Amino acid sequence: MRNIYQSILKEQSGIAMVLVALCMFMIIGFTALVVDVGGLYFEKSRLQKAVDSAVLGGAQVLKVSESAAENTGIELALDNGFTVVVEEVDTGANFIEIHKTVSKELTFARVLGINQTNVSATARAETLQTLIAGDGIIPVAIEQGDYSAGEPYTMHFQAGNPNNSSVSGNFGFLAIDGPGGNDLKEGIINGSTMEVSEDKLEWTKTGLSWGNVKEGFQTRIDQDADIINCQSYETADNTCSRVVTVPIVETFVDSTGKTLVRIIGFAAFWIEDVVPNGNDKAVVGRFIDYVRGGTFGAGENYGIYGVKLVN
C-alpha cells in the first residue's frame, strides 16, 4: 500500500511541475502583454502629440504659403522626436494633414516571437474664419471697404484727409484705453481687446498725437529688426510685431472728430514704414492674409483666420 501512495505522489509531483511550467508561461505572456501594450500606448500618445503639434504649427503659416506650412510641420515633428517626410504631409489652401507610422520594438513579446509592431497617428488642422473678438488689436480704425491682400496701402493721418475716411477731422483713432496720446501709443505697441458687436459702440479719439502715433508704429518695426521673415509682407506671420490687427468700422459719421463707431470686423496690416512727408503724416504697408488666435464666428472676413485641430 505504501508503494502505491508513493507512486501516486510521484505522479502528482510530475503534474505539479507541468502546471507550474504552464503558469510560468502564462505569467510571462501576461507580463509581455502588460509591458509591451503599455509601451505601445506611450509611443502612440507621444506620436499623436507630435503630429498634433506639427499640424497646428504648420497651419499658423498656411496663409504665407502651403510650402511654408509643410516645412514648419516637418520641423516641429522633428523637434518632437519624429522624422516626417514630404510624402506624409498633405496641404491645401485651408488645411494641413500629417499621416505618420513608426515601428516600435517590443520587449517581452519577443518570447512569443513578436519582435516589433507599427504605431500610427493622423492629425489635421484647418483654418477658421472670421475673427470676431480678440486681444492685441491696435486702436487705429479703418472704414469698411475692399482691401486686397498684398496691395500697397497708406494710412493717412492729417486733417482733411483722414485715415481712409471721407469725413474731415477724424483721424481714425479709437479711445479704447483712454483719451490721451500716450494711451494711443501704448495701444499701438501692445494692442487692446476688441470685439465685433451690433450693440457695442466705441468712441473715437480726437487730436492727431503724431509723435505718439509715430513712436508706436516705429517701435513695432524696430522689434522685428533682426527677424528675417518679418521684413517682407510675403513671409510675415504671427511672430512679427510689425503685423498688426486693425479694426474695421462702418463709417466715421461725425465731422467733429469725436463720435461713436461700430466695429464690424478685423484685418491684418504689415507695416512697411512710417513716412512723415511734409504735411502728409502716414504709415504705409500692405494688408495680408493672416492666422492668429482669438474668437471666431460668422461675419465678413477681412483676411484673418484662426486654426483648429479637427482630428
TORSERO-81872 format. One record per residue: residue in three letters; x negated, y negated, z of N, C-alpha, C, CB in turn. Coordinates in steps of 0.1 Angstrom, whole numbers. Atoms other than C-alpha are relative to their C-alpha. Glycine has a CB too. Example, Ala and Ser with C-alpha at 12.3 -4.5 7.8 and 13.67 -1.06 7.14 Angstrom:
% TORSERO-81872
ala  -9  12  0  -123  45  78  -9  -12  0  10  0  12
ser  9  11  0  -137  11  71  8  -11  8  -4  -5  -14
END
This chain:
% TORSERO-81872
met  -8  12  0  0  0  0  -9  -13  0  9  0  12
arg  9  11  -1  -29  -23  9  -6  -3  -13  -11  2  10
asn  6  2  13  -44  -18  -25  10  -7  -10  -4  13  -6
ile  -10  6  8  -11  -27  -41  1  -15  2  14  7  2
tyr  -1  14  -4  -9  -60  -22  -12  -8  -6  1  -2  15
gln  12  7  5  -45  -69  -31  1  -2  -16  -12  8  3
ser  -1  0  15  -37  -61  -68  10  -12  -4  5  13  -6
ile  -10  10  3  -6  -84  -67  -6  -14  2  12  1  9
leu  6  13  -3  -26  -112  -50  -10  -4  -11  -7  0  13
lys  9  3  11  -53  -110  -77  7  -5  -12  -9  12  -3
glu  -8  4  12  -27  -112  -104  5  -15  2  11  9  -3
gln  -5  13  -3  -12  -143  -87  -11  -11  -1  7  0  13
ser  11  9  1  -46  -159  -84  -3  -3  -14  -12  6  7
gly  3  2  14  -51  -155  -121  10  -9  -6  0  13  -8
ile  -11  9  5  -17  -171  -128  -2  -14  5  14  6  4
ala  2  14  -6  -25  -200  -105  -11  -7  -7  -4  1  15
met  11  7  8  -58  -207  -124  5  -4  -13  -11  10  -1
val  -6  4  13  -38  -207  -156  9  -13  1  8  11  -6
leu  -9  11  -3  -12  -231  -141  -8  -13  3  9  3  12
val  9  12  -3  -40  -254  -127  -6  -5  -13  -11  4  10
ala  6  4  12  -56  -254  -161  10  -8  -9  -6  12  -8
leu  -11  7  8  -23  -263  -178  3  -14  6  13  8  0
cys  -3  13  -7  -17  -290  -152  -11  -11  -3  2  2  15
met  11  9  3  -51  -305  -157  1  -5  -15  -14  7  2
phe  -1  4  14  -45  -306  -195  11  -11  -1  3  12  -9
met  -11  10  1  -12  -324  -189  -4  -13  7  13  6  8
ile  5  12  -7  -28  -348  -164  -9  -8  -9  -7  3  13
ile  8  7  10  -54  -356  -190  8  -7  -11  -11  9  -6
gly  -8  5  10  -28  -361  -216  8  -12  4  10  11  -5
phe  -8  11  -5  -7  -384  -194  -10  -12  2  7  3  13
thr  10  10  -2  -39  -403  -185  -3  -7  -13  -13  5  7
ala  3  5  14  -47  -407  -222  12  -9  -4  -2  11  -10
leu  -11  7  4  -12  -419  -228  1  -14  8  13  7  3
val  -1  12  -8  -12  -445  -199  -11  -10  -4  0  3  15
val  12  9  2  -47  -459  -205  0  -5  -15  -13  8  2
asp  0  5  14  -45  -460  -243  12  -8  -4  -2  12  -9
val  -12  8  3  -9  -472  -245  -2  -14  6  13  6  5
gly  3  13  -6  -19  -500  -221  -10  -8  -8  -5  2  14
gly  10  7  8  -49  -508  -242  6  -5  -13  -12  9  -3
leu  -6  4  13  -28  -509  -274  10  -12  3  8  11  -6
tyr  -9  11  -3  -2  -532  -257  -8  -13  2  8  3  13
phe  8  12  -2  -30  -556  -246  -5  -5  -13  -12  4  10
glu  5  4  13  -45  -556  -281  11  -6  -9  -7  12  -7
lys  -11  6  8  -11  -562  -297  3  -14  5  12  9  2
ser  -3  13  -6  -5  -591  -273  -11  -10  -4  1  1  15
arg  11  9  4  -39  -606  -280  1  -4  -15  -14  7  3
leu  -1  3  14  -35  -603  -317  12  -9  -3  2  13  -8
gln  -12  9  2  1  -618  -316  -3  -14  4  12  6  7
lys  3  14  -5  -11  -648  -296  -9  -7  -10  -6  0  14
ala  10  6  10  -40  -653  -321  7  -4  -13  -11  10  -3
val  -6  4  13  -18  -653  -352  11  -11  2  6  12  -7
asp  -10  11  -3  9  -674  -335  -7  -13  1  7  3  14
ser  7  12  -1  -17  -700  -326  -5  -4  -14  -12  2  9
ala  6  3  14  -32  -698  -362  11  -6  -9  -5  13  -6
val  -10  6  9  1  -705  -380  5  -13  6  12  10  -1
leu  -4  13  -5  11  -732  -356  -10  -11  -3  3  1  16
gly  10  9  4  -22  -749  -361  0  -3  -15  -14  5  5
gly  0  2  14  -21  -744  -398  12  -8  -5  1  14  -7
ala  -11  8  3  14  -758  -400  -1  -15  3  13  5  7
gln  2  14  -4  2  -790  -384  -6  -8  -12  -9  -1  12
val  6  7  12  -17  -798  -417  6  4  -13  -15  2  0
leu  -7  -4  13  8  -784  -442  2  -12  -9  13  7  3
lys  -3  11  8  16  -819  -453  -12  -7  -6  8  -10  8
val  13  5  6  -21  -826  -460  -1  8  -13  -12  2  9
ser  0  -9  11  -22  -795  -483  2  14  5  -13  -2  -8
glu  -2  -14  -3  -14  -758  -484  -14  6  3  7  7  -11
ser  13  -6  -3  -51  -750  -486  -6  -4  13  -10  -5  -12
ala  4  4  -14  -58  -771  -455  7  8  11  3  -15  2
ala  -7  -8  -9  -31  -752  -437  -6  14  1  15  1  -3
glu  6  -13  1  -46  -719  -449  -14  1  7  -2  4  -14
asn  14  0  -6  -82  -728  -439  1  -2  16  -8  -11  -6
thr  -2  2  -14  -70  -741  -405  4  13  7  10  -11  3
gly  -5  -12  -6  -51  -709  -398  -11  10  1  11  6  -8
ile  11  -9  0  -81  -688  -407  -10  -3  11  -7  1  -14
glu  9  4  -10  -104  -708  -385  5  2  14  -4  -15  -2
leu  -5  -2  -13  -81  -707  -355  1  15  4  14  -6  1
ala  0  -15  -3  -77  -669  -358  -14  4  4  5  8  -12
leu  14  -3  -3  -115  -666  -358  -3  -5  14  -9  -5  -10
asp  3  5  -14  -117  -688  -327  6  9  11  5  -14  1
asn  -6  -8  -10  -94  -664  -310  -4  15  -1  15  -1  -1
gly  6  -14  0  -114  -633  -319  4  9  -12  3  6  12
phe  -5  -8  11  -98  -621  -352  -4  -6  -13  15  3  1
thr  3  5  14  -110  -624  -388  11  2  -9  -13  8  -5
val  -11  0  9  -82  -633  -411  -6  -4  -14  12  -9  4
val  5  4  14  -89  -633  -449  12  -6  -7  -5  13  -7
val  -10  8  8  -71  -653  -476  12  9  -3  -6  -5  -12
glu  -10  -9  4  -51  -622  -487  11  2  11  -5  13  -5
glu  -9  -3  -11  -35  -620  -452  8  -13  3  -8  5  12
val  -7  12  -2  -22  -656  -454  9  -4  -12  -10  -12  3
asp  -10  4  11  9  -668  -473  4  -14  4  12  10  -1
thr  -4  14  -2  17  -705  -476  10  -5  -10  -12  -9  1
gly  -9  7  9  44  -727  -491  1  -14  4  14  7  -1
ala  -1  14  -4  54  -763  -490  4  -2  14  10  -7  -10
asn  -5  2  -13  71  -758  -457  -2  11  10  15  -3  -1
phe  2  -11  -10  57  -727  -441  -14  6  -2  10  11  -2
ile  12  -8  0  26  -706  -433  2  12  7  -13  -8  5
glu  -3  -13  -6  27  -669  -425  -13  8  -1  11  7  -8
ile  11  -9  0  0  -645  -415  4  14  4  -11  -6  11
his  -2  -14  -3  1  -607  -415  -14  6  3  7  8  -12
lys  13  -5  -3  -28  -591  -397  1  14  7  -7  -9  10
thr  1  -13  -5  -36  -554  -390  -14  3  4  5  11  -10
val  14  -3  -5  -66  -543  -369  0  15  5  -4  -9  12
ser  1  -14  -4  -79  -508  -360  -5  -1  15  -10  8  -9
lys  3  0  -15  -80  -501  -322  -6  14  3  12  -3  8
glu  6  -12  -5  -104  -475  -309  6  5  13  -16  -2  2
leu  -7  -6  -12  -88  -451  -284  -11  6  9  10  10  -4
thr  9  -6  -9  -104  -436  -253  3  14  4  0  -9  13
phe  -3  -14  -4  -88  -406  -236  7  8  -10  9  -1  13
ala  -7  -7  11  -67  -398  -266  -9  7  -9  9  -10  -8
arg  10  -7  8  -99  -386  -282  1  15  4  -14  -5  2
val  -2  -14  -5  -93  -354  -261  10  7  -9  3  0  15
leu  -11  -6  8  -62  -348  -282  -3  -2  -15  13  -7  3
gly  4  1  14  -81  -355  -314  5  -13  -7  6  11  -8
ile  -4  13  6  -68  -391  -319  -10  -11  3  15  -4  5
asn  11  9  -2  -97  -415  -323  4  -14  -1  -11  3  -10
gln  -4  14  2  -80  -447  -334  14  -1  -6  -11  -7  -8
thr  -13  3  6  -48  -463  -345  1  -15  -4  12  4  10
asn  -1  14  5  -36  -495  -362  9  -8  9  5  0  -14
val  -9  9  -7  -21  -525  -344  2  -12  -10  -7  -5  13
ser  -4  10  10  -2  -551  -365  7  -11  7  8  6  -11
ala  -8  12  -5  12  -586  -359  3  -9  -12  -8  -7  11
thr  -4  9  11  30  -611  -381  5  -13  7  12  6  -9
ala  -5  13  -5  36  -648  -374  3  -9  -11  -11  -6  10
arg  -4  9  11  53  -675  -394  4  -13  7  12  5  -8
ala  -4  13  -5  56  -712  -387  6  -9  -12  -12  -8  7
glu  -7  9  10  79  -737  -406  0  -14  5  13  6  -3
thr  -1  14  -4  82  -774  -407  15  -3  2  -6  -9  -11
leu  -14  5  -3  113  -792  -393  1  -14  -5  3  1  15
gln  -4  14  2  130  -824  -403  13  -3  6  -1  -4  -16
thr  6  13  0  140  -851  -392  -4  -4  14  9  -10  -7
leu  3  5  -14  123  -869  -362  11  -9  4  -14  -7  0
ile  -11  9  -5  150  -884  -341  -4  -6  14  13  7  2
ala  4  6  -12  131  -891  -309  -14  4  3  9  4  12
gly  14  -4  -3  95  -891  -296  -7  -12  7  -7  4  -13
asp  8  10  -6  67  -910  -279  -12  -3  -9  -5  5  14
gly  11  4  9  36  -927  -293  4  -7  -12  -8  12  -4
ile  -5  8  12  57  -948  -317  -3  -15  2  15  2  -2
ile  4  14  -2  44  -983  -322  12  -10  -2  -11  -4  -10
pro  -12  9  0  68  -1013  -317  -1  -10  -12  1  -7  13
val  0  8  12  64  -1026  -352  9  6  -10  -15  -1  -7
ala  -11  -6  8  96  -1020  -372  -1  -5  -15  13  -4  6
ile  -1  3  14  102  -1019  -409  15  2  -5  -10  9  -9
glu  -13  -2  5  135  -1024  -427  1  12  -9  5  -12  -8
gln  -2  -12  8  150  -994  -444  -2  -2  -15  15  6  3
gly  3  2  15  140  -988  -480  -6  13  -5  -10  -11  -2
asp  6  -12  6  124  -963  -503  -15  -1  1  4  2  -15
tyr  14  1  -3  89  -956  -491  -6  14  -5  -3  -2  15
ser  6  -12  6  69  -931  -513  -13  3  7  -1  -2  -15
ala  13  -5  -6  41  -911  -497  -11  -3  -9  1  15  4
gly  12  3  8  7  -923  -509  0  -13  -7  -1  10  -10
glu  -1  13  6  19  -956  -523  -6  -11  9  14  -4  -5
pro  5  11  -9  0  -987  -511  11  -9  5  -10  -9  -9
tyr  -11  8  -7  20  -1009  -487  -7  -10  9  10  9  8
thr  5  11  -9  14  -1042  -469  10  -4  10  -5  -11  -9
met  -9  5  -10  29  -1051  -436  -4  -15  2  -2  8  14
his  2  14  -1  31  -1089  -438  5  -6  13  6  -8  -12
phe  -4  6  -13  31  -1109  -406  -2  -16  -1  -8  6  12
gln  0  15  0  38  -1146  -413  14  -6  -2  -10  -5  -10
ala  -13  6  2  67  -1170  -412  4  -1  -15  1  -13  7
gly  -5  2  14  88  -1170  -444  -2  13  -8  -7  -11  -6
asn  2  -13  7  76  -1135  -454  -3  11  10  -12  -2  -11
pro  2  -10  -11  81  -1112  -425  -1  14  -5  12  0  9
asn  3  -14  3  74  -1075  -424  11  7  -8  -3  8  12
asn  -10  -6  9  95  -1062  -454  14  -4  4  -1  15  2
ser  -14  5  -3  124  -1083  -442  3  -12  -9  0  -5  15
ser  -5  11  8  145  -1107  -463  3  -12  8  12  5  -8
val  -4  10  -10  151  -1128  -432  -13  -7  5  8  5  11
ser  12  7  -5  125  -1155  -424  2  -2  15  -1  -14  -6
gly  0  2  -14  115  -1160  -388  0  13  8  12  -8  4
asn  0  -12  -7  114  -1123  -379  -13  8  -4  13  9  -1
phe  13  -7  3  80  -1105  -377  1  15  0  -11  -5  8
gly  -2  -15  0  94  -1070  -372  -5  6  13  -7  6  -11
phe  5  -5  -13  81  -1066  -336  12  4  9  -9  -9  7
leu  -10  -4  -10  102  -1048  -310  -5  -2  14  4  15  -2
ala  4  3  -14  102  -1058  -274  3  12  9  8  -12  6
ile  -3  -12  -7  103  -1022  -262  -6  0  14  -5  12  -8
asp  8  0  -13  77  -1026  -234  -1  -13  6  -13  6  -2
gly  0  13  -6  82  -1063  -227  -1  -10  -11  -12  -1  9
pro  0  11  10  83  -1097  -245  -13  -6  -3  9  -10  5
gly  12  7  2  47  -1107  -242  -9  6  -11  -8  1  13
gly  9  -4  11  19  -1105  -268  -9  12  5  -9  -11  -4
asn  8  -11  -5  -2  -1082  -245  8  13  0  -5  -3  14
asp  -9  -12  0  28  -1058  -242  1  5  -14  15  -4  4
leu  0  -4  14  29  -1057  -280  -13  7  -4  2  -12  -10
lys  13  -6  3  -8  -1050  -283  -1  14  6  -12  -8  6
glu  1  -13  -7  -6  -1021  -257  9  10  -7  4  -2  15
gly  -9  -9  7  24  -1007  -276  -6  5  -13  13  -7  -3
ile  6  -4  12  5  -1007  -308  -11  10  2  -6  -12  -8
ile  11  -9  -3  -25  -990  -292  5  14  5  -10  -6  10
asn  -4  -13  -7  -7  -964  -270  14  5  -5  1  -3  14
gly  -13  -5  4  28  -962  -285  10  -1  11  -1  14  -5
ser  -11  0  -9  62  -962  -269  10  11  -3  7  -14  -1
thr  -10  -10  2  91  -939  -265  13  -6  -7  4  7  13
met  -12  5  7  120  -944  -290  8  11  -5  -5  -9  -12
glu  -9  -10  5  150  -927  -304  9  -6  -11  8  7  11
val  -11  4  9  175  -928  -333  13  1  8  0  9  -13
ser  -12  0  -7  208  -938  -319  10  -9  -6  -2  -4  15
glu  -11  9  5  242  -951  -331  4  -10  10  12  9  -4
asp  -5  9  -10  249  -968  -298  -11  -9  6  6  8  11
lys  10  8  -7  215  -980  -285  -7  -9  -10  -11  9  6
leu  6  10  8  201  -1012  -299  -13  -5  7  9  -12  -4
glu  12  5  -6  166  -1027  -294  -2  -15  -4  -12  8  -5
trp  3  14  2  156  -1064  -290  -13  -1  -8  -1  -8  13
thr  12  4  6  131  -1078  -314  -7  -10  8  3  -6  -15
lys  9  10  -8  102  -1099  -301  -3  -12  -9  -13  7  4
thr  4  12  8  97  -1135  -312  -14  -3  2  9  -12  5
gly  14  4  0  64  -1150  -319  -9  10  -7  -5  -1  14
leu  9  -8  8  35  -1138  -341  -10  8  8  -7  -8  -10
ser  10  -7  -9  9  -1130  -314  -11  7  -9  7  10  9
trp  8  -7  10  -15  -1123  -343  -13  6  7  -4  -9  -11
gly  12  -6  -7  -46  -1119  -320  2  13  6  -5  -10  10
asn  -3  -12  -6  -29  -1092  -301  3  11  -10  11  -1  10
val  -3  -10  11  -15  -1075  -332  -12  5  -7  10  -7  -10
lys  12  -3  7  -48  -1076  -350  -9  9  9  -8  -12  -4
glu  9  -8  -9  -67  -1062  -319  6  14  1  -1  -7  13
gly  -7  -13  -2  -41  -1034  -315  -3  9  -12  15  -2  2
phe  2  -8  12  -44  -1022  -351  -15  3  -2  6  -7  -13
gln  15  -2  2  -82  -1026  -352  -5  10  10  -7  -13  1
thr  4  -10  -10  -85  -1006  -320  2  14  -5  7  -2  13
arg  -3  -13  5  -68  -977  -337  -10  4  -11  14  1  -6
ile  10  -3  10  -91  -979  -367  -14  4  6  -2  -12  -10
asp  13  -2  -6  -122  -981  -345  -1  14  7  -3  -11  10
gln  0  -13  -7  -111  -950  -326  -3  12  -9  14  2  7
asp  2  -11  10  -114  -929  -358  -13  -2  -7  11  0  -9
ala  12  4  7  -148  -944  -368  -9  12  -4  -8  -10  7
asp  9  -12  3  -166  -910  -366  7  12  -4  -8  3  13
ile  -8  -12  4  -138  -887  -377  2  -1  -15  14  0  8
ile  1  0  15  -143  -879  -414  14  1  -6  -8  11  -5
asn  -13  -2  6  -108  -867  -422  10  -11  1  7  13  5
cys  -9  11  -3  -92  -898  -408  -3  -12  -9  -1  -5  14
gln  4  11  8  -110  -921  -433  8  -1  -13  -15  1  -3
ser  -8  0  12  -86  -912  -461  14  4  3  -6  10  -11
tyr  -14  -3  -2  -48  -911  -462  3  14  -5  9  -10  -7
glu  -2  -13  5  -51  -879  -482  -3  12  9  -8  2  -13
thr  5  -11  -9  -68  -859  -454  4  -4  15  -14  2  -1
ala  -4  4  -14  -55  -878  -423  11  9  5  4  -15  0
asp  -11  -8  -6  -34  -858  -399  3  -5  14  -5  15  1
asn  -5  4  -13  -20  -859  -364  -11  -1  11  10  8  6
thr  11  2  -9  -55  -860  -348  -6  -15  -2  -11  10  -3
cys  5  13  4  -60  -895  -363  7  -12  7  0  -2  -15
ser  -6  12  -6  -54  -927  -343  5  -10  -10  -10  -7  10
arg  -4  10  10  -51  -947  -375  12  4  -8  -11  -3  -9
val  -13  -3  5  -20  -928  -384  10  -3  11  1  16  -4
val  -10  5  -10  9  -945  -366  14  4  -5  -1  -15  2
thr  -14  -2  3  46  -937  -364  7  -13  2  6  11  10
val  -7  13  -1  67  -967  -371  15  2  -1  -4  -10  -12
pro  -15  -1  0  105  -972  -365  5  -7  -13  6  -6  12
ile  -8  6  11  128  -978  -395  13  -6  6  2  10  -11
val  -12  6  -5  156  -1002  -387  9  -4  -12  -3  -13  8
glu  -10  4  10  188  -1011  -406  -3  -13  -7  14  0  5
thr  3  14  6  181  -1048  -411  -4  -9  12  12  -5  -8
phe  2  11  -10  168  -1079  -393  10  -10  -4  -15  -6  -1
val  -12  8  4  201  -1097  -394  0  -14  5  12  7  5
asp  0  13  -6  192  -1128  -374  -12  -8  -4  2  0  15
ser  11  9  4  171  -1156  -389  -7  -7  11  4  -10  -10
thr  6  7  -11  163  -1169  -355  -12  8  5  10  -2  12
gly  11  -8  -4  138  -1141  -350  3  10  11  -12  -9  5
lys  -4  -10  -11  153  -1125  -318  14  5  -3  -1  -7  13
thr  -12  -6  3  180  -1101  -325  0  14  5  4  -1  -15
leu  -1  -14  -3  193  -1066  -317  0  8  -13  13  3  8
val  1  -9  12  184  -1039  -343  2  14  4  -14  -2  -7
arg  -2  -14  -2  193  -1003  -347  -11  8  -7  14  4  -5
ile  10  -9  5  166  -977  -352  7  12  -7  -10  6  11
ile  -7  -11  8  177  -952  -380  -10  11  -4  6  -6  -12
gly  10  -11  4  145  -932  -385  -14  -4  3  1  3  -15
phe  14  3  -2  107  -930  -383  -8  4  -12  -4  7  13
ala  9  -3  11  79  -930  -408  -14  0  5  2  -10  -12
ala  14  0  -3  42  -923  -407  -8  -9  -9  -6  14  0
phe  7  10  7  18  -950  -418  -15  1  3  5  -15  3
trp  14  0  -1  -20  -947  -424  -6  -14  -1  -7  10  -10
ile  5  14  0  -38  -979  -415  -13  0  -8  -2  -5  14
glu  12  1  7  -64  -988  -441  -9  -11  5  3  -2  -15
asp  8  12  -5  -74  -1023  -429  9  -10  5  -8  -5  -12
val  -7  12  -4  -64  -1054  -411  -5  -12  -8  -2  -2  16
val  5  10  10  -65  -1083  -435  5  -14  3  4  4  -14
pro  -4  14  -2  -63  -1119  -423  -5  -8  -12  -5  -6  13
asn  4  7  12  -64  -1138  -456  7  -13  -1  3  9  -13
gly  -6  13  0  -57  -1175  -451  12  1  9  4  -4  -14
asn  -13  -1  -8  -21  -1177  -440  6  14  -1  10  -10  -6
asp  -5  -14  1  -15  -1141  -450  -6  9  10  -1  5  -15
lys  5  -10  -10  -19  -1120  -419  7  13  -2  2  -6  14
ala  -7  -13  4  -13  -1084  -428  -8  12  4  1  0  -15
val  6  -13  -2  -20  -1048  -422  3  8  -13  5  7  13
val  -2  -7  13  -25  -1027  -454  -2  15  3  -9  -5  -11
gly  1  -15  -2  -22  -989  -457  9  7  -9  2  4  14
arg  -9  -8  9  0  -962  -471  9  9  9  -8  10  -9
phe  -8  -10  -7  29  -941  -459  -4  14  -4  15  -3  -4
ile  4  -14  3  22  -904  -457  10  10  6  -14  3  6
asp  -8  -11  -6  40  -871  -451  -9  5  12  3  11  -10
tyr  8  -1  -12  30  -862  -416  7  10  10  -1  -13  7
val  -5  -10  -10  35  -834  -389  -4  -5  14  -5  14  -3
arg  2  4  -13  39  -844  -353  10  6  10  0  -16  1
gly  -10  -5  -9  57  -835  -321  11  -10  2  -7  3  13
gly  -12  8  -3  90  -848  -309  13  8  0  1  -12  -9
thr  -13  -6  1  127  -841  -311  5  -2  -14  10  -6  10
phe  -4  1  14  140  -832  -345  15  5  -1  -9  10  -8
gly  -14  -3  2  176  -831  -358  4  -5  -14  8  -6  11
ala  -6  5  12  199  -843  -385  -3  -15  -2  15  3  -1
gly  2  14  3  193  -876  -403  -9  -1  -12  -7  -7  12
glu  8  3  12  175  -892  -432  -15  2  4  2  -14  -5
asn  14  -3  -3  139  -880  -434  -9  -11  -7  -4  14  -5
tyr  9  9  6  112  -906  -440  -15  5  0  0  -13  8
gly  13  -6  2  83  -882  -442  -7  6  12  -9  -10  -6
ile  5  -6  -12  78  -870  -406  6  14  2  2  -10  12
tyr  -5  -14  -3  81  -833  -398  -5  6  13  -4  9  -12
gly  4  -8  -12  79  -810  -368  -4  14  -4  11  0  11
val  4  -14  2  68  -774  -365  6  9  10  -16  1  1
lys  -5  -10  -9  84  -743  -351  -5  14  -4  16  0  0
leu  4  -14  2  74  -707  -347  13  8  -2  -8  6  11
val  -13  -7  3  101  -685  -364  0  15  2  4  -3  -14
asn  0  -14  -3  89  -650  -357  -14  4  5  4  9  -11
END
